[in-house]
Amino acid sequence: DGLQRAAQAAADRADASEALLAAQTRQREAITAQNSADAQLNAAQAALLELRQRQIAGMAARLAGGLEDGAPCPGRGSAHHPAPARPSDDAVADAALTAAEAKLSSAVAAARRAAATLATVTSELKALAEKAGTASDDPAAARQAARQARDTLQSASGLAAEVERLQRAIQAQDGELQALQSSLQAAATG
């Protein structure tokens, strides 16, 4: 039973060691995906910020268009208007802001998914590394150790079967010996 557990543990370590390479690749891919999602999130945030700044500039120009000399500014209240904002050709439509907000929302969701995937893959990699133990450094050696443990288990199982067979043969011989001794004793007394 102890040899069987040792052989299974060696096989499990070898399997984990071999699975580490694939898990490390998945982790690198997850890091790349998260970096890409974060970059898209940053770009979406910057685009929305730029649109909002342009929208504010457009609002100032609309307010400035209604200014009259000597009348108070509806924004600041001053009757003096030294440099009113000028209308711009790149005014921002509400639809453009809505689209940018939707793109930002989508980028936030993608970044969260990428972060969750990376956390899962990193956790799997850690579990495999723990299971592989020192075998993580050399998958081929771990596989060889697992084969040796399996071979030792098979040899031990074969020896145990042979011992059992020999014990049965000894018991049979003991039975025959006792029968012969009884026959000899009966012949000698009779």
Disulfide bonds with the S-S distance in Angstrom:
none
